[in-house]
């Protein structure tokens, strides 16, 4: 374990960045049809793409930082464990907000232009990433993550099998 400030500071900065992003972008994140129609030059496709790329960047940054913090954070005292839970929980909650926003944007796009295989696959990926953040939050509550890699893999398999069972071509037709 490294000193508390060495892992808490970067994670706290990431949390502050994500909270500021969600706060500043709140109207854009959940703007809906009116936001797309009122914003000059914005299309439903661009709105959905922005949400998806924001989600991918948030996911990459979050998973990178959390993978390092989880390995080096001390859990000796109750205060260490509490701080770790609060910071990881904040990261996961704000990431789930971005996931919900991305799903909402894609849903608006599908309402406007209908379903396609690519759009259904994007929603499946977004749902899977949301599940990953919820699993990480659960691991943080339990303070053990030995089961986490298997759970993430199972969630991915369930998402893939769910898409196959949904039969996207049939649904679209």
HELIX and SHEET records of a PDB file:
HELIX    1   1 UNK A    4  UNK A   24  1                                  21    
HELIX    2   2 UNK A   26  UNK A   29  1                                   4    
HELIX    3   3 UNK A   32  UNK A   38  1                                   7    
HELIX    4   4 UNK A   44  UNK A   72  1                                  29    
HELIX    5   5 UNK A   78  UNK A  113  1                                  36    
HELIX    6   6 UNK A  117  UNK A  142  1                                  26    
HELIX    7   7 UNK A  148  UNK A  166  1                                  19    
HELIX    8   8 UNK A  168  UNK A  172  1                                   5    
END                                                                             
